[in-house]
């Protein structure tokens, strides 16, 4: 289905198609023959006189041997939302993705950072995040996996320490709701319904959530045992070299203290943490 929100400069798909066709050393005739189309249609696609179907874009991407990211770029250039793909664990692309995420997690210490999927499930964490959950959410730390929403929403997570936790939950629900509306994802929809079924969700979560979100995340106020009340910035960045994200759809989620004077405390925590966890990759 064509995505109304994707607005590309005129001729973007044609320029990309021509680039990759020439990169692979194919003539328009050869490309047309391989995808079961006519020379005229391929020519019109490259000049922008015709627009492709999503099926044709995916067929072209496969023929041109595009990787996951480049396939999604081609889809976006034609006005289609990115399609989900599964990377093989033994593939070169998966290997480099894993290595880059490990480097990112290490580089962002001493700030707690984790890699999450589009449903908020934690995929990888850094040592700062492990220290945080071991100290203040030990029940969560004992599990092999956990969800960002549950960390905020339940007493097993940080809910007991969050001041105005309802606003934080509203912001997360708002983000999840938009994903459901855009992509019609059944897993996201089930997670959303599970959260909304909880009696403690504010009735005006749409309005409250919209006031909390900004371009990159949201701000919380937390009061951890034995520590002064502190404001924290929760920042999300998508994984990928372009704005059209490859599968797996991942985000880098980092918590920064709003007051940089807290940095020495985080450095001390990370330096003293020798704990292990299945999601800690180093």
C-alpha positions as MATLAB code, in Angstrom:
seq = 'XXXXXXXXXXXXXXXXXXXXXXXXXXXXXXXXXXXXXXXXXXXXXXXXXXXXXXXXXXXXXXXXXXXXXXXXXXXXXXXXXXXXXXXXXXXXXXXXXXXXXXXXXXXXXXXXXXXXXXXXXXXXXXXXXXXXXXXXXXXXXXXXXXXXXXXXXXXXXXXXXXXXXXXXXXXXXXXXXXXXXXXXXXXXXXXXXXXXXXXXXXXXXXXXXXXXXXXXXXXXXXXXXXXXXXXXXXXXXXXXXXXXXXXXXXXXXXXXXXXXXXXXXXXXXXXXXXXXXXXXXX';
ca = [
       0.000    0.000    0.000;
       1.330    3.412   -0.925;
       2.138    5.585    2.084;
       0.547    9.021    1.910;
       3.139   10.478    4.263;
       6.123    9.702    2.043;
       6.853   12.657   -0.202;
       9.843   12.231   -2.497;
      11.276   14.686   -5.022;
       9.868   14.050   -8.472;
      11.767   11.341  -10.331;
      13.545    9.946   -7.238;
      12.616    6.343   -8.022;
      13.676    6.621  -11.642;
      17.048    8.067  -10.720;
      17.708    5.310   -8.191;
      16.559    2.595  -10.586;
      18.837    3.887  -13.349;
      21.748    4.126  -10.919;
      21.417    0.541   -9.733;
      20.721   -0.822  -13.229;
      23.966    0.707  -14.487;
      25.819   -0.369  -11.342;
      24.834   -3.977  -12.100;
      25.775   -3.562  -15.748;
      22.289   -4.146  -17.141;
      20.668   -2.541  -20.156;
      17.038   -1.425  -20.031;
      16.209   -4.327  -22.338;
      17.882   -6.883  -20.059;
      16.185   -5.460  -16.979;
      12.788   -5.485  -18.667;
      13.260   -9.107  -19.724;
      14.271  -10.215  -16.228;
      11.262   -8.650  -14.489;
       8.777   -9.579  -17.188;
       8.099   -6.020  -18.287;
       8.451   -4.045  -21.508;
      11.350   -1.843  -22.545;
       8.910    1.049  -22.843;
       7.717    0.608  -19.246;
      11.261    0.436  -17.834;
      12.143    3.563  -19.790;
       9.077    5.353  -18.441;
       9.967    4.264  -14.888;
      13.426    5.766  -15.195;
      12.166    9.041  -16.644;
       9.376    9.341  -14.099;
       6.568    9.044  -16.632;
       5.312    5.893  -14.893;
       5.191    4.784  -11.274;
       5.801    1.183  -10.166;
       3.689   -1.066   -7.979;
       5.156   -2.221   -4.679;
       5.420   -5.743   -6.068;
       7.489   -4.482   -8.999;
       9.784   -2.454   -6.714;
      10.481   -5.531   -4.599;
      11.066   -7.635   -7.714;
      13.514   -5.057   -9.057;
      15.310   -4.881   -5.710;
      15.732   -8.661   -5.701;
      16.977   -8.693   -9.286;
      19.435   -5.860   -8.605;
      20.688   -7.706   -5.500;
      19.995   -4.789   -3.172;
      20.570   -5.251    0.525;
      17.907   -4.551    3.131;
      18.647   -0.845    3.532;
      18.895   -0.155   -0.213;
      15.666   -2.066   -0.845;
      13.852    0.105    1.668;
      15.368    3.203    0.070;
      14.023    2.085   -3.300;
      10.595    1.458   -1.771;
      10.602    4.886   -0.123;
      11.614    6.590   -3.367;
       8.502    5.094   -4.967;
       6.294    6.267   -2.081;
       5.998    2.966   -0.224;
       6.686    2.264    3.430;
       9.615    0.024    4.280;
       8.930   -3.691    4.136;
       9.996   -6.026    6.942;
      12.860   -8.371    6.174;
      14.618  -10.929    8.350;
      18.395  -10.817    8.421;
      20.147  -14.171    8.638;
      22.349  -14.390   11.766;
      25.210  -15.785    9.687;
      25.020  -13.075    7.011;
      27.716  -10.426    6.599;
      25.108   -7.677    6.966;
      23.906   -9.095   10.285;
      27.494   -9.410   11.513;
      28.309   -5.755   10.824;
      25.005   -4.598   12.296;
      25.779   -6.477   15.507;
      29.311   -5.107   15.685;
      28.149   -1.528   15.124;
      25.483   -1.823   17.837;
      28.013   -3.188   20.345;
      30.310   -0.239   19.572;
      27.377    2.157   20.014;
      26.426    0.674   23.385;
      30.007    0.944   24.647;
      30.431    4.444   23.247;
      27.362    5.786   25.019;
      28.488    4.702   28.478;
      28.154    5.846   31.211;
      24.604    6.581   30.073;
      22.125    3.662   30.228;
      21.423    2.541   26.660;
      19.578   -0.356   25.105;
      18.663   -1.466   21.628;
      14.922   -2.060   21.295;
      12.692   -3.295   18.492;
       9.524   -1.569   17.285;
       7.538   -3.167   20.112;
       9.852   -1.917   22.865;
      11.454   -5.338   23.454;
      15.062   -5.054   24.648;
      17.530   -6.718   22.272;
      20.863   -5.527   23.680;
      21.898   -3.426   26.681;
      25.087   -1.720   27.838;
      26.734   -2.036   31.237;
      25.201    1.224   32.475;
      21.708   -0.076   31.782;
      22.517   -3.379   33.504;
      23.705   -1.523   36.592;
      20.501    0.546   36.582;
      18.099   -2.408   36.474;
      20.168   -4.519   38.893;
      20.092   -1.710   41.449;
      16.526   -0.463   41.055;
      14.568   -3.114   39.120;
      16.096   -6.419   40.295;
      13.097   -8.510   39.244;
      13.546   -7.278   35.705;
      17.288   -7.896   35.830;
      16.643  -11.558   36.635;
      14.740  -12.116   33.379;
      16.380  -12.923   30.050;
      14.327  -10.276   28.245;
      12.016   -7.387   29.035;
       9.904   -4.670   27.434;
      10.340   -0.906   27.739;
       6.623   -0.379   28.359;
       6.636   -2.899   31.210;
       9.645   -1.173   32.770;
       7.653    2.037   32.989;
       4.201    0.590   33.513;
       4.727   -2.048   36.230;
       5.973   -2.079   39.810;
       8.720   -4.514   38.714;
      10.290   -1.671   36.762;
      10.804    2.018   37.496;
       7.180    2.954   38.062;
       7.587    3.263   41.888;
      10.337    5.853   41.411;
       8.829    7.917   38.593;
       7.167   11.198   39.525;
       4.112   11.576   37.273;
       4.660    8.171   35.661;
       1.264    8.443   33.965;
       2.591   11.089   31.569;
       5.484    8.818   30.582;
       3.134    5.921   29.892;
       0.885    8.198   27.844;
       3.856    9.208   25.679;
       4.770    5.560   25.042;
       1.172    4.611   24.256;
       0.888    7.509   21.822;
       3.990    6.321   19.944;
       2.719    2.745   19.839;
      -0.723    3.859   18.650;
       0.777    5.723   15.704;
       2.772    2.631   14.679;
      -0.422    0.571   14.733;
      -2.270    3.118   12.612;
       0.544    3.403   10.063;
       1.636   -0.210    9.677;
      -1.375   -2.271   10.872;
       1.079   -4.475   12.767;
      -0.720   -7.259   14.682;
       1.999   -7.616   17.362;
       2.008   -3.880   18.069;
      -1.790   -3.916   18.164;
      -1.840   -6.723   20.765;
       0.680   -4.884   22.926;
      -1.364   -1.688   22.674;
      -4.596   -3.456   23.656;
      -2.863   -5.134   26.607;
      -1.712   -1.754   27.922;
      -5.029   -0.001   27.326;
      -6.840   -2.789   29.198;
      -5.041   -1.769   32.391;
      -7.325    0.255   34.620;
      -4.594    2.726   35.592;
      -4.147    4.167   32.068;
      -5.363    7.794   32.093;
      -8.501    8.310   29.996;
      -6.980   11.376   28.352;
      -3.768    9.535   27.317;
      -3.922   11.025   23.803;
      -3.828   14.603   25.034;
      -1.308   13.939   27.813;
       0.965   11.901   25.570;
       1.040   14.560   22.871;
       2.340   17.106   25.388;
       5.188   14.844   26.504;
       6.731   13.845   23.189;
       9.297   15.917   21.338;
      11.392   15.245   18.254;
      13.655   12.655   19.891;
      11.900   11.435   23.039;
      10.542   12.625   26.374;
      11.596   13.817   29.855;
      10.865   12.124   33.180;
      11.390   13.032   36.813;
      12.704   10.193   38.950;
      13.559    9.794   42.621;
      15.691    6.700   43.189;
      16.295    5.388   46.745;
      19.055    7.301   48.499;
      19.394    9.824   45.672;
      18.004   13.308   45.042;
      15.128   13.802   42.634;
      16.440   14.101   39.080;
      15.133   14.915   35.624;
      16.168   12.534   32.866;
      15.996   12.831   29.099;
      14.906    9.700   27.237;
      16.257    9.857   23.704;
      15.450    7.535   20.785;
      17.439    7.229   17.575;
      16.637    4.864   14.759;
      19.240    2.394   13.547;
      20.230    2.883    9.923;
      22.290    5.049    7.641;
      19.203    6.768    6.200;
      15.801    7.836    7.459;
      14.230    4.766    5.837;
      15.022    2.100    8.333;
      16.117   -1.409    7.488;
      14.869   -4.535    9.168;
      15.175   -5.423   11.910;
      13.490   -2.159   12.869;
      15.629   -1.119   15.791;
      16.040    1.964   17.940;
      18.809    3.134   20.237;
      17.238    4.204   23.518;
      19.424    6.227   25.899;
      18.757    7.923   29.233;
      20.719   11.121   29.857;
      20.672   13.101   33.126;
      19.346   16.573   32.414;
      21.952   17.926   34.836;
      25.466   16.987   33.600;
      26.732   17.173   37.175;
      25.346   13.635   37.559;
      27.909   12.259   35.089;
      30.554   11.339   37.728;
      27.966    9.203   39.534;
      27.207    7.260   36.345;
      30.903    6.800   35.597;
      31.375    5.366   39.088;
      28.426    2.983   38.675;
      29.648    1.616   35.371;
      33.217    1.195   36.603;
      32.043   -0.907   39.551;
      29.585   -3.075   37.599;
      30.873   -6.616   36.995;
      27.472   -8.245   36.540;
      26.488  -10.397   33.558;
      23.244  -10.589   31.590;
      22.129  -12.431   28.417;
      21.447   -9.059   26.709;
      24.869   -7.599   27.579;
      26.995   -8.408   24.485;
      30.434   -7.648   25.951;
];
